[in-house]
Amino acid sequence: MRWFLLLVLLPGLALAGVAKHVKHKHWTNDYDRHFRKYTKHYFGPHFDWHWFKAQGIAESGLRPNANSPAGARGLMQILPSTFEEIKEKNPHFTNIEDPRWNIAAGIFYDRM
């Protein structure tokens, strides 16, 4: 019974930590509308978009011009080859450098 209780409570406790960190004034909220929109679109209205913002923080520090040594680019650190695969299913994702499309592609790819 204790293990069951822990399994039920642990995700909520983890989310509380993520949301607190993501909402810290250190991080910009410039991209929040994109995180909200594409989380809702690909995961539904009840999924917390803060998880994806936390991913963006971990991947790039929310820097839209971030480039990794491996060639990953943007807020969500997507490889250009992966972005091209995503664009095959979403031709309106026009530019890996655009924060909107980088976030949308990252969330879409997480869904896949």
RODREN-879993 format. One record per residue (C-alpha): residue in one letter; x, y, z; chain. Coordinates in pm, 1 decimal, m for minus. Example, Ala and Ser with C-alpha at 12.3 -4.5 7.8 and 13.67 -1.06 7.14 Angstrom:
BEGIN
<node><residuo>A</residuo><px>1230.0</px><py>m450.0</py><pz>780.0</pz><cadena>A</cadena></node>
<node><residuo>S</residuo><px>1367.0</px><py>m106.0</py><pz>714.0</pz><cadena>A</cadena></node>
//
This chain:
BEGIN
<node><residuo>M</residuo><px>0.0</px><py>0.0</py><pz>0.0</pz><cadena>A</cadena></node>
<node><residuo>R</residuo><px>283.3</px><py>241.4</py><pz>77.6</pz><cadena>A</cadena></node>
<node><residuo>W</residuo><px>437.0</px><py>181.9</py><pz>m264.6</pz><cadena>A</cadena></node>
<node><residuo>F</residuo><px>106.4</px><py>248.0</py><pz>m433.6</pz><cadena>A</cadena></node>
<node><residuo>L</residuo><px>64.1</px><py>572.4</py><pz>m242.7</pz><cadena>A</cadena></node>
<node><residuo>L</residuo><px>416.8</px><py>676.9</py><pz>m338.1</pz><cadena>A</cadena></node>
<node><residuo>L</residuo><px>349.9</px><py>600.6</py><pz>m706.4</pz><cadena>A</cadena></node>
<node><residuo>V</residuo><px>34.9</px><py>810.6</py><pz>m695.5</pz><cadena>A</cadena></node>
<node><residuo>L</residuo><px>192.5</px><py>1107.6</py><pz>m516.2</pz><cadena>A</cadena></node>
<node><residuo>L</residuo><px>536.0</px><py>1114.3</py><pz>m678.8</pz><cadena>A</cadena></node>
<node><residuo>P</residuo><px>430.6</px><py>1253.9</py><pz>m1019.9</pz><cadena>A</cadena></node>
<node><residuo>G</residuo><px>242.0</px><py>1538.2</py><pz>m853.2</pz><cadena>A</cadena></node>
<node><residuo>L</residuo><px>538.4</px><py>1621.1</py><pz>m632.6</pz><cadena>A</cadena></node>
<node><residuo>A</residuo><px>772.9</px><py>1612.4</py><pz>m929.9</pz><cadena>A</cadena></node>
<node><residuo>L</residuo><px>543.1</px><py>1839.8</py><pz>m1128.0</pz><cadena>A</cadena></node>
<node><residuo>A</residuo><px>530.3</px><py>2088.2</py><pz>m841.7</pz><cadena>A</cadena></node>
<node><residuo>G</residuo><px>910.9</px><py>2110.7</py><pz>m855.4</pz><cadena>A</cadena></node>
<node><residuo>V</residuo><px>913.4</px><py>2150.1</py><pz>m1233.9</pz><cadena>A</cadena></node>
<node><residuo>A</residuo><px>644.9</px><py>2418.5</py><pz>m1233.6</pz><cadena>A</cadena></node>
<node><residuo>K</residuo><px>821.8</px><py>2613.1</py><pz>m958.3</pz><cadena>A</cadena></node>
<node><residuo>H</residuo><px>1152.9</px><py>2606.4</py><pz>m1146.8</pz><cadena>A</cadena></node>
<node><residuo>V</residuo><px>998.3</px><py>2688.6</py><pz>m1485.1</pz><cadena>A</cadena></node>
<node><residuo>K</residuo><px>804.9</px><py>2983.7</py><pz>m1342.0</pz><cadena>A</cadena></node>
<node><residuo>H</residuo><px>1114.8</px><py>3137.4</py><pz>m1183.9</pz><cadena>A</cadena></node>
<node><residuo>K</residuo><px>1173.2</px><py>3497.0</py><pz>m1294.5</pz><cadena>A</cadena></node>
<node><residuo>H</residuo><px>1514.2</px><py>3393.9</py><pz>m1433.4</pz><cadena>A</cadena></node>
<node><residuo>W</residuo><px>1341.0</px><py>3225.9</py><pz>m1730.9</pz><cadena>A</cadena></node>
<node><residuo>T</residuo><px>1171.2</px><py>3430.4</py><pz>m1999.0</pz><cadena>A</cadena></node>
<node><residuo>N</residuo><px>801.6</px><py>3384.4</py><pz>m2063.9</pz><cadena>A</cadena></node>
<node><residuo>D</residuo><px>837.8</px><py>3502.2</py><pz>m2425.6</pz><cadena>A</cadena></node>
<node><residuo>Y</residuo><px>771.0</px><py>3152.9</py><pz>m2560.8</pz><cadena>A</cadena></node>
<node><residuo>D</residuo><px>504.5</px><py>3038.7</py><pz>m2314.5</pz><cadena>A</cadena></node>
<node><residuo>R</residuo><px>222.7</px><py>3091.6</py><pz>m2565.1</pz><cadena>A</cadena></node>
<node><residuo>H</residuo><px>392.8</px><py>2847.3</py><pz>m2804.2</pz><cadena>A</cadena></node>
<node><residuo>F</residuo><px>453.0</px><py>2590.7</py><pz>m2531.3</pz><cadena>A</cadena></node>
<node><residuo>R</residuo><px>86.2</px><py>2619.7</py><pz>m2426.8</pz><cadena>A</cadena></node>
<node><residuo>K</residuo><px>m52.6</px><py>2605.2</py><pz>m2779.8</pz><cadena>A</cadena></node>
<node><residuo>Y</residuo><px>144.2</px><py>2307.2</py><pz>m2906.3</pz><cadena>A</cadena></node>
<node><residuo>T</residuo><px>114.7</px><py>2110.7</py><pz>m2582.3</pz><cadena>A</cadena></node>
<node><residuo>K</residuo><px>m262.3</px><py>2148.5</py><pz>m2604.2</pz><cadena>A</cadena></node>
<node><residuo>H</residuo><px>m260.0</px><py>2058.5</py><pz>m2974.2</pz><cadena>A</cadena></node>
<node><residuo>Y</residuo><px>m48.2</px><py>1743.0</py><pz>m2944.2</pz><cadena>A</cadena></node>
<node><residuo>F</residuo><px>m120.8</px><py>1628.0</py><pz>m2587.6</pz><cadena>A</cadena></node>
<node><residuo>G</residuo><px>m464.3</px><py>1771.5</py><pz>m2506.2</pz><cadena>A</cadena></node>
<node><residuo>P</residuo><px>m586.5</px><py>2047.1</py><pz>m2277.1</pz><cadena>A</cadena></node>
<node><residuo>H</residuo><px>m511.4</px><py>1866.3</py><pz>m1951.2</pz><cadena>A</cadena></node>
<node><residuo>F</residuo><px>m139.9</px><py>1806.6</py><pz>m2009.1</pz><cadena>A</cadena></node>
<node><residuo>D</residuo><px>84.8</px><py>2055.2</py><pz>m1829.0</pz><cadena>A</cadena></node>
<node><residuo>W</residuo><px>286.3</px><py>2258.2</py><pz>m2080.5</pz><cadena>A</cadena></node>
<node><residuo>H</residuo><px>549.2</px><py>2334.3</py><pz>m1815.9</pz><cadena>A</cadena></node>
<node><residuo>W</residuo><px>707.6</px><py>1994.0</py><pz>m1886.3</pz><cadena>A</cadena></node>
<node><residuo>F</residuo><px>801.2</px><py>2108.0</py><pz>m2236.5</pz><cadena>A</cadena></node>
<node><residuo>K</residuo><px>925.1</px><py>2445.0</py><pz>m2118.2</pz><cadena>A</cadena></node>
<node><residuo>A</residuo><px>1143.1</px><py>2254.0</py><pz>m1871.1</pz><cadena>A</cadena></node>
<node><residuo>Q</residuo><px>1273.4</px><py>2051.5</py><pz>m2164.4</pz><cadena>A</cadena></node>
<node><residuo>G</residuo><px>1355.8</px><py>2373.9</py><pz>m2348.6</pz><cadena>A</cadena></node>
<node><residuo>I</residuo><px>1537.1</px><py>2502.5</py><pz>m2040.4</pz><cadena>A</cadena></node>
<node><residuo>A</residuo><px>1736.6</px><py>2179.9</py><pz>m2013.6</pz><cadena>A</cadena></node>
<node><residuo>E</residuo><px>1816.1</px><py>2164.3</py><pz>m2384.4</pz><cadena>A</cadena></node>
<node><residuo>S</residuo><px>1907.7</px><py>2525.3</py><pz>m2461.2</pz><cadena>A</cadena></node>
<node><residuo>G</residuo><px>1848.8</px><py>2748.6</py><pz>m2160.5</pz><cadena>A</cadena></node>
<node><residuo>L</residuo><px>1559.7</px><py>2886.5</py><pz>m2371.8</pz><cadena>A</cadena></node>
<node><residuo>R</residuo><px>1806.8</px><py>3035.9</py><pz>m2619.0</pz><cadena>A</cadena></node>
<node><residuo>P</residuo><px>1653.1</px><py>3029.7</py><pz>m2967.0</pz><cadena>A</cadena></node>
<node><residuo>N</residuo><px>1995.2</px><py>3055.4</py><pz>m3134.1</pz><cadena>A</cadena></node>
<node><residuo>A</residuo><px>2151.4</px><py>2763.8</py><pz>m2940.9</pz><cadena>A</cadena></node>
<node><residuo>N</residuo><px>2360.4</px><py>2522.3</py><pz>m3146.6</pz><cadena>A</cadena></node>
<node><residuo>S</residuo><px>2510.9</px><py>2202.5</py><pz>m3013.0</pz><cadena>A</cadena></node>
<node><residuo>P</residuo><px>2842.3</px><py>2050.7</py><pz>m3124.7</pz><cadena>A</cadena></node>
<node><residuo>A</residuo><px>2636.4</px><py>1766.4</py><pz>m3272.7</pz><cadena>A</cadena></node>
<node><residuo>G</residuo><px>2443.1</px><py>2014.7</py><pz>m3488.1</pz><cadena>A</cadena></node>
<node><residuo>A</residuo><px>2115.8</px><py>2032.7</py><pz>m3294.0</pz><cadena>A</cadena></node>
<node><residuo>R</residuo><px>1956.3</px><py>2374.9</py><pz>m3318.5</pz><cadena>A</cadena></node>
<node><residuo>G</residuo><px>1713.8</px><py>2603.8</py><pz>m3144.8</pz><cadena>A</cadena></node>
<node><residuo>L</residuo><px>1522.7</px><py>2606.0</py><pz>m2819.6</pz><cadena>A</cadena></node>
<node><residuo>M</residuo><px>1437.0</px><py>2237.0</py><pz>m2832.7</pz><cadena>A</cadena></node>
<node><residuo>Q</residuo><px>1773.5</px><py>2131.4</py><pz>m2983.0</pz><cadena>A</cadena></node>
<node><residuo>I</residuo><px>1646.6</px><py>1950.8</py><pz>m3290.9</pz><cadena>A</cadena></node>
<node><residuo>L</residuo><px>1879.6</px><py>1808.4</py><pz>m3551.2</pz><cadena>A</cadena></node>
<node><residuo>P</residuo><px>1814.8</px><py>1945.5</py><pz>m3900.9</pz><cadena>A</cadena></node>
<node><residuo>S</residuo><px>1760.9</px><py>1591.0</py><pz>m4031.8</pz><cadena>A</cadena></node>
<node><residuo>T</residuo><px>1498.1</px><py>1528.7</py><pz>m3762.7</pz><cadena>A</cadena></node>
<node><residuo>F</residuo><px>1331.4</px><py>1861.0</py><pz>m3844.3</pz><cadena>A</cadena></node>
<node><residuo>E</residuo><px>1309.4</px><py>1753.3</py><pz>m4209.4</pz><cadena>A</cadena></node>
<node><residuo>E</residuo><px>1138.6</px><py>1427.3</py><pz>m4104.1</pz><cadena>A</cadena></node>
<node><residuo>I</residuo><px>893.5</px><py>1624.1</py><pz>m3890.7</pz><cadena>A</cadena></node>
<node><residuo>K</residuo><px>826.8</px><py>1864.4</py><pz>m4180.8</pz><cadena>A</cadena></node>
<node><residuo>E</residuo><px>717.6</px><py>1570.7</py><pz>m4398.3</pz><cadena>A</cadena></node>
<node><residuo>K</residuo><px>416.9</px><py>1531.1</py><pz>m4167.8</pz><cadena>A</cadena></node>
<node><residuo>N</residuo><px>386.0</px><py>1904.7</py><pz>m4090.7</pz><cadena>A</cadena></node>
<node><residuo>P</residuo><px>482.5</px><py>2102.1</py><pz>m4402.9</pz><cadena>A</cadena></node>
<node><residuo>H</residuo><px>376.8</px><py>2427.9</py><pz>m4236.3</pz><cadena>A</cadena></node>
<node><residuo>F</residuo><px>673.8</px><py>2398.0</py><pz>m3995.1</pz><cadena>A</cadena></node>
<node><residuo>T</residuo><px>882.4</px><py>2626.7</py><pz>m4208.7</pz><cadena>A</cadena></node>
<node><residuo>N</residuo><px>1201.7</px><py>2713.4</py><pz>m4024.6</pz><cadena>A</cadena></node>
<node><residuo>I</residuo><px>1402.6</px><py>2531.3</py><pz>m3759.1</pz><cadena>A</cadena></node>
<node><residuo>E</residuo><px>1544.5</px><py>2867.5</py><pz>m3645.4</pz><cadena>A</cadena></node>
<node><residuo>D</residuo><px>1200.2</px><py>3016.3</py><pz>m3570.1</pz><cadena>A</cadena></node>
<node><residuo>P</residuo><px>1122.8</px><py>2955.7</py><pz>m3198.8</pz><cadena>A</cadena></node>
<node><residuo>R</residuo><px>756.8</px><py>2887.3</py><pz>m3277.5</pz><cadena>A</cadena></node>
<node><residuo>W</residuo><px>830.3</px><py>2606.3</py><pz>m3521.0</pz><cadena>A</cadena></node>
<node><residuo>N</residuo><px>1120.9</px><py>2472.5</py><pz>m3317.6</pz><cadena>A</cadena></node>
<node><residuo>I</residuo><px>895.7</px><py>2439.3</py><pz>m3012.6</pz><cadena>A</cadena></node>
<node><residuo>A</residuo><px>612.0</px><py>2292.2</py><pz>m3219.3</pz><cadena>A</cadena></node>
<node><residuo>A</residuo><px>848.6</px><py>2039.4</py><pz>m3376.1</pz><cadena>A</cadena></node>
<node><residuo>G</residuo><px>999.1</px><py>1945.3</py><pz>m3040.2</pz><cadena>A</cadena></node>
<node><residuo>I</residuo><px>658.5</px><py>1883.5</py><pz>m2884.3</pz><cadena>A</cadena></node>
<node><residuo>F</residuo><px>537.0</px><py>1697.1</py><pz>m3192.5</pz><cadena>A</cadena></node>
<node><residuo>Y</residuo><px>847.0</px><py>1477.7</py><pz>m3182.8</pz><cadena>A</cadena></node>
<node><residuo>D</residuo><px>790.3</px><py>1406.0</py><pz>m2812.3</pz><cadena>A</cadena></node>
<node><residuo>R</residuo><px>439.7</px><py>1292.5</py><pz>m2905.6</pz><cadena>A</cadena></node>
<node><residuo>M</residuo><px>577.5</px><py>1060.3</py><pz>m3169.8</pz><cadena>A</cadena></node>
//
